[in-house]
Amino acid sequence: QGIDKHNIITKKQAEEEAFKKWIKKDSLRNLKYRRVLSQLEQSYSIASQTGDLLFAL
């Protein structure tokens, strides 16, 4: 409830989108952070699957 009430997820998604755009604007940053972005996506996927399993119990 608190998370939804304060739009934390929406704010976090906006921050991450801005971060991705910032990275893509510079080729050196892209090389440096490209791996981080893919690791974040993998982590979110795992967390989503784990969360789904936990709620199924």
N, C-alpha and C positions, 0 to 999 in steps of 0.2 A: 504494500500500500504506500509506504513512504517513498519508495523508488518511483512509482507511478505518479504520485502526487507532485513530486518535484521535477518530473521529466528528466530524471538522471540519465536514463538510457538514451533518450533523444539527444540530450546535450553531449553525451559521450560519443555517440555516432557522428555528430557534427564536428567535434574536435578531431576525431580520427580521419574524417573526410578531408578536413583542412590540412592535416598532417600529410596525408597521401598526396594532395595537390602540391604542397610545399616541396615534398621530395621529388615529384615528377618535373618540377620546374628547372631543376639543375641536374645535369648528367652525373656529376660527382656525388651528389647526395643520393641520386638514384642507385648508383653502384654501391654506395655505403649502406643504405637502408633497405634496399630491395629485399634482402633476406628477412629482415625484421617484419616486413609487411606479410610475407608468406607465412612466417611463423605465427603471427597474430591470427591470421585466417585459420590456420590449422588448430590453434588453441581454442578459438571460438567454436569450431566444428566439434572438437572433442568435448568441450564444456556443454554444448547444446545436446549432444548425444547422451552424455552422462546425466544431465539434468532430466532428460526425457525418461531415462531408466529409473532415476530416483523417484520421479513423480508417479511412475507406474507401480511402484511398490505399495 
